[in-house]
Amino acid sequence: MNNSDIVFDAKHIWHPYTSMSQPIPTYPIVKAQGSELIMADGKKLVDGMSSWWAAIHGYNHHVLNQAVIEQLQKMSHVMFGGLTHPAAISVCRQLVEITPKPLECVFLADSGSVAVEVALKMALQYWQAKGEKRQQILTLRHGYHGDTFGAMAVCCPENSMHSLYKGCLPKHIFVDAPQCGFYNQWNHHYLSPIERTLSVYNKKIAAIILEPIVQGAGGMRFYHPNYLKGIRSLCNHYGILLIADEIATGFGRTGQLFACDHANIFPDIMCLGKALTGGYMTLSATITTRHIADTISDGIAGCFMHGPTFMGNPLACAVANASVKLLLENPWQKTVTKIEQQLIKELAPLVSHPDVKDVRILGAIGVVEMRAPVNAVELQKKFIKQGVWVRPFGRLIYVMPPYIISSEHLSKLTEAIKKVINV
Ligand SMILES: Cc1ncc(COP(=O)(O)O)c(C=O)c1O
């Protein structure tokens, strides 16, 4: 990669959430190995982001590589309409086994956002099949569920750029974000806002969608398991479906295999993505109960109305299969707890810094919330100088490293955070 490549990139290639006329710097990565990203000039960066929650086993993992190679030699893709294949069957079998009991019908799609679209469509088709006009979704402020239209409509209306599309998006119902932190003292009154809303609108609501326990891109907020438990009870009481978007939290990130496990509840529909393939390829899964699947299938359409071209892509399924197996074969919970303990030891003291508002740690996620928004571009430069990859946003400097990170590399990340905020 030479300078003209970088110039071409800046001039012609859109990156996530960036301006084409005034692009922020992008840094060339030519290789990734373990928990390190290797830049074009050979500099190594310890990865604090796991490629946005996905690369839980680190990069260039021989087991995952082998799974892709073996599948590639058999077939890279085949349509899923009317055909099936061993890789899809194996990964779906694993998902049915490891997700909460009543979830047993799996829909495979391409990305997290599409998994959310699928979940919303399942909920709407379910009520249509039952002959009830329930077309609204209830969700939480500070939530994030993706960038496609249906997903945007259930993202926090104030806290995101999705307010740009107001007027073109279906209007759903929002309640205040949960106010009781994960470790705080629980009181039932924290459920009052959602109880009030449900008591008025329950007959119109098809489903509640939420990110269980961790609200990610909408603020990296961790809320109390009893809030989730309370919502499950309210859904039972009013007969409303619960959609758990575990796209970021799934596969151990919060210290439980699924964040729903913190509250010991099961959703009616669960969305998975990101770490499903260990960050190798894009694949998502939306899993529901037999009852919902049967109700949809017995409805007017006689089927569920969705079918992407790359549904059940064999390469993605093969690597997902290997990634889930690798996770379960390893003491992942011990590993995540070890990361959590180290993050607590090294980041928690920052809470006494005058510019720091809060420090939150849960599982393999460490968040330092500043009192004022940070200059992300400047901080990133400073992080790179120190040999780490951390991408702050808003007031948040946070890490969610690959589970295979060594304690030395993890310390390098936390030391870099201390340095950029001048501890
Ligand atoms: C909770 C949650 N849901 C959905 C998505 C969208 O996933 P994708 O970017 O794969 O479309 C994300 C992505 O960050 C997410 O964190």
The ligand as an SDF file (V2000), in Angstrom:
LIG
                    3D

 16 16  0  0  0  0  0  0  0  0999 V2000
  -26.9010   -4.0560   19.2450 C   0  0  0  0  0  0  0  0  0  0  0  0
  -26.6510   -3.9300   17.7700 C   0  0  0  0  0  0  0  0  0  0  0  0
  -27.6240   -4.2850   16.9180 N   0  0  0  0  0  0  0  0  0  0  0  0
  -27.4500   -4.2190   15.5870 C   0  0  0  0  0  0  0  0  0  0  0  0
  -26.2670   -3.7750   15.0560 C   0  0  0  0  0  0  0  0  0  0  0  0
  -26.0930   -3.7000   13.5590 C   0  0  0  0  0  0  0  0  0  0  0  0
  -25.2350   -4.6870   13.1180 O   0  0  0  0  0  0  0  0  0  0  0  0
  -24.4990   -4.5490   11.6940 P   0  0  0  0  0  0  0  0  0  0  0  0
  -23.5580   -3.4040   11.8110 O   0  0  0  0  0  0  0  0  0  0  0  0
  -23.8270   -5.8750   11.4950 O   0  0  0  0  0  0  0  0  0  0  0  0
  -25.5640   -4.2990   10.6800 O   0  0  0  0  0  0  0  0  0  0  0  0
  -25.2280   -3.3900   15.9060 C   0  0  0  0  0  0  0  0  0  0  0  0
  -23.9580   -2.8870   15.3650 C   0  0  0  0  0  0  0  0  0  0  0  0
  -23.1760   -2.2330   16.0010 O   0  0  0  0  0  0  0  0  0  0  0  0
  -25.4280   -3.4650   17.3050 C   0  0  0  0  0  0  0  0  0  0  0  0
  -24.4660   -3.1190   18.1680 O   0  0  0  0  0  0  0  0  0  0  0  0
  1  2  1  0
  2  3  1  0
  2 15  2  0
  3  4  2  0
  4  5  1  0
  5  6  1  0
  5 12  2  0
  6  7  1  0
  7  8  1  0
  8  9  2  0
  8 10  1  0
  8 11  1  0
 12 13  1  0
 12 15  1  0
 13 14  2  0
 15 16  1  0
M  END
$$$$
